[in-house]
Amino acid sequence: MNEEKDFYERLKNELNKVEEFPTDFVYKFIIPTSNKTMAEIQQIFDEARPQVATRESKKGKYTSITVRIFALDADQVIFYYKKVGEIKGVIML
């Protein structure tokens, strides 16, 4: 648990160095193709009024999801990463 806390603390520091909040922020995920998983991800971002784009892999086994939101601060960015991280099978890029 400490490693996870350290990771998110470092991420917050880096985000604050490279981004000027508030700003548009883009998340990218890869999931095994599943309408259920895609709906879960979209539901997480629902309040942020996201722009969502999806693309299936050539054989249809995986789907890439790009989510763009207007992020107010690094804490908001991390909040969504943590929520999506709770979904099994999601690869966060």
C-alpha positions as CSV (number, residue, x, y, z in Angstrom):
1,M,0.0,0.0,0.0
2,N,2.9,2.3,0.7
3,E,4.3,1.8,-2.8
4,E,0.9,2.8,-4.3
5,K,0.8,5.9,-2.1
6,D,4.4,6.8,-3.1
7,F,3.5,6.3,-6.8
8,Y,0.6,8.6,-6.7
9,E,2.5,11.2,-4.7
10,R,5.2,11.2,-7.4
11,L,2.6,11.3,-10.1
12,K,1.0,14.3,-8.5
13,N,4.4,16.1,-8.3
14,E,5.1,15.4,-11.9
15,L,1.7,16.5,-13.1
16,N,2.1,19.7,-11.2
17,K,5.5,20.3,-12.9
18,V,4.3,19.6,-16.5
19,E,0.7,20.7,-16.5
20,E,-0.9,24.1,-15.9
21,F,-4.2,23.3,-14.2
22,P,-7.0,23.7,-15.0
23,T,-6.4,21.9,-18.3
24,D,-7.6,19.3,-20.8
25,F,-6.2,16.0,-19.7
26,V,-6.2,12.8,-21.8
27,Y,-6.4,9.3,-20.3
28,K,-5.6,6.2,-22.4
29,F,-6.7,2.7,-21.5
30,I,-6.6,-0.7,-23.1
31,I,-9.2,-3.3,-22.1
32,P,-10.2,-6.8,-23.3
33,T,-13.2,-5.9,-25.5
34,S,-16.2,-5.8,-23.2
35,N,-19.2,-3.6,-23.3
36,K,-19.5,-4.0,-19.5
37,T,-16.0,-2.8,-18.8
38,M,-16.4,0.1,-21.3
39,A,-19.6,1.1,-19.6
40,E,-17.9,1.0,-16.2
41,I,-15.1,3.3,-17.4
42,Q,-17.6,5.7,-18.9
43,Q,-19.7,5.8,-15.7
44,I,-16.6,6.7,-13.7
45,F,-16.0,9.8,-15.8
46,D,-19.7,10.7,-16.2
47,E,-19.6,13.7,-14.0
48,A,-16.6,15.1,-15.8
49,R,-18.4,15.4,-19.1
50,P,-15.8,13.4,-20.9
51,Q,-15.1,13.1,-24.6
52,V,-14.6,9.4,-25.2
53,A,-13.2,7.7,-28.3
54,T,-12.8,4.0,-28.7
55,R,-11.0,1.7,-31.2
56,E,-11.0,-2.0,-31.4
57,S,-7.9,-4.0,-32.3
58,K,-7.6,-5.6,-35.6
59,K,-8.9,-9.0,-34.4
60,G,-11.4,-7.4,-31.9
61,K,-9.8,-8.9,-28.8
62,Y,-8.9,-5.5,-27.3
63,T,-10.3,-2.0,-27.3
64,S,-8.4,1.2,-26.7
65,I,-10.3,3.9,-24.9
66,T,-9.2,7.6,-24.9
67,V,-11.0,9.8,-22.4
68,R,-10.5,13.6,-22.4
69,I,-11.7,15.7,-19.5
70,F,-11.2,19.3,-18.3
71,A,-9.2,18.6,-15.1
72,L,-9.2,21.2,-12.4
73,D,-6.1,19.9,-10.6
74,A,-3.7,16.9,-10.2
75,D,-5.8,15.4,-7.4
76,Q,-8.7,15.1,-9.9
77,V,-6.5,13.4,-12.4
78,I,-5.3,10.9,-9.8
79,F,-8.8,10.3,-8.5
80,Y,-9.9,9.0,-11.9
81,Y,-6.8,6.9,-12.3
82,K,-7.5,5.2,-9.0
83,K,-11.2,4.6,-9.8
84,V,-10.4,3.0,-13.2
85,G,-7.5,1.1,-11.6
86,E,-10.2,-0.8,-9.5
87,I,-11.6,-2.4,-12.7
88,K,-10.1,-5.8,-13.5
89,G,-8.2,-6.1,-16.8
90,V,-7.7,-2.4,-17.5
91,I,-4.3,-1.4,-18.7
92,M,-3.6,2.2,-18.0
93,L,-1.1,4.0,-20.4
